[in-house]
Amino acid sequence: MSIRTERVASLFQREIAGILGTEFADQLHPMVTVTGVRVTADLSIAYVDVSVLADSMGQKQAVVLKLKDLTPRIRKSLGNAIRHQVKSIPELRFFLDETLEHASRMDALFGKIREEKAARPESPSDEPASD
């Protein structure tokens, strides 16, 4: 990304997070965090990654669907907030960011490997070879 697109993406991330936290907080019951925004080179589309604090994947996906339903209203609010900073407001596309879930799964797998390694007795093949 160019410096301009990075700056615009950062601006969009801050503003969308603020809008979701104030104007739409009552409609999005679980906690929603904007984790990142990527914009196309022509600034016509903004891909918004959100993390949702919910108990199940179904609830998380329901929140993302709700965001997609609210997209026209969110875009209008974004336009009102930054109308003097950009020429046009991009199309918004929301995606569920599952980075935390992946990291948690990886931690669990590494923990399981450590437990299994600690539980098995040391064998001669585990020792380094000396020449």
C-alpha positions, 0 to 999 in steps of 0.5 A, a space after each residue: 500500500 502507498 502512504 496515502 492508502 495507509 493513512 486513509 485506511 488508518 483514518 477509516 479504522 479510527 472513524 468506523 470504530 468510533 461510529 460503531 462504539 457510539 451510534 450503533 452500540 445498542 444494535 451490536 450487543 456483543 463487543 465489536 472491535 475494528 482490527 484493521 482496514 485495507 483500502 483499494 488503490 483507488 480508494 473505492 472499497 474499504 475492507 473492514 476486519 472486525 473482531 467480535 466478543 461472543 460465545 459461539 461462531 454463530 453469534 459472531 457471524 450474526 453480528 457480521 451479518 448485522 454489520 452488513 445490513 447496517 453498512 449504508 447507515 455506517 457509510 453515511 455516518 462515516 461520510 458525515 464524519 470525514 467529508 472534508 478529508 476525503 473526496 468520496 466515501 468508499 464502499 464498505 465490506 465487513 469481514 470477521 477477523 479470526 486472528 485471536 481464535 487462531 492464536 488461541 488454537 495454536 497456543 492450545 496445540 503447543 501446550 498439548 505438545 509440551 505436555 506430551 513431550 514432558 510425559 514421555 520418558 527420555 529415550 537415547 534418540 532424543 539425546 544429541 549425538 556426540 562424535 
